[in-house]
Amino acid sequence: MPERAKRASWRRRVRSLARRTENRIVLGRGLLANRYLAAKLLPLAPDERYAVLTRSERSDLAEDGLPSPPQELWQRWGLTLETYLASGARDARAMLDTVTETGAVQEELGRILDFGCAEGRMLRSLHSGPERELWGVDVNAQRIAWAQQHLVPPLRLATTTTAPHLPFADAYFDLVYAISVFTHISDLADAWFLELLRVLRPGGWLYLTIHDEHAVDVLLNRYAAEGTQPEIIDLLRQVDAKTGVLAADWVYFAARADPGAEVFYRADDLVRRWSLLADLRVRKHEAIGYQTALVFQKPAAD
């Protein structure tokens, strides 16, 4: 083949490869469904070629004195903004009360991390208490971007990925909490547990919620009878129809890929593993909705 023809052939191949790569980038949602990829996030404008963030006007102040998020950010939590704010305050209060019951002193919880904070639904309710350094991280860049524009200060925020790494020094926080986050971490939950312990000071507290066998029972019986949480109930039934897992001596099962996975644990098995790394202080059923809360304390330094 003449040299000119070879160069033309290579140019055609390169252009074809570029078009295929561009299509894969534009169809970024497909990457989120890939279970082989670990470091994923929900970027700004995930299905667009360009991402542009403009300075948004300050929102009206909510009852808590901080700007109100737009409806597209709060509507998954309730029918009204008031319901959204009340749910965040309620869950934050329940979390702090549970940690306090296990021996923590609220006034000593000066540095707090909300792991999976979204746009700050819970974190915003903690700024009115004692003087605190409040951090939130999430894989959803759109929600973090809104919070960075409107809730800084008092909050401090960063976008992260689904890979087990946080941009903080060792032993930085007094309290780390993760509400309905380990419910969506499938294969890397142990690594994330270790990472949260890394950024927690010796003697610090870790509060997290999981789907366990009690949550499954609540969903398939009480919630199904009430007609609430139909999506996750339908998903449970689909998984069981495909695998028969609920009739088996199951330890763990998950549907879909991170960060949209729905993950279920046999609590005793999970607690057995994680209690080798930190001290379990309490296990509380239906602590946040139908989810079970686990409170661990990082061992004190020798």
Secondary structure, DSSP 8 states (H G I E B T S, - for coil): --HHHHHHHHHHHHHHHHHHHHHHHHTTHHHHT-TT--S--B-SSTTSS-----------B-TTSSB---HHHHGGG-SSHHHHHHHHHHHHHHHHHHHHHTT--GGG--EEEEET-TTTTTGGGGTTSSS-EEEEEESBHHHHHHHHHHSTTTEEEEE--SSS--SS-TT-EEEEEESSSGGG--S-HHHHHHHHHHTEEEEEEEEEEE--HHHHHHIIIIIHHHT-SHHHHHHHHHHHHHH-GGGS--SEEEES-TTS-EEEE-HHHHHHHHTTTSEEEEEEEEEETTEEEEEEE-----
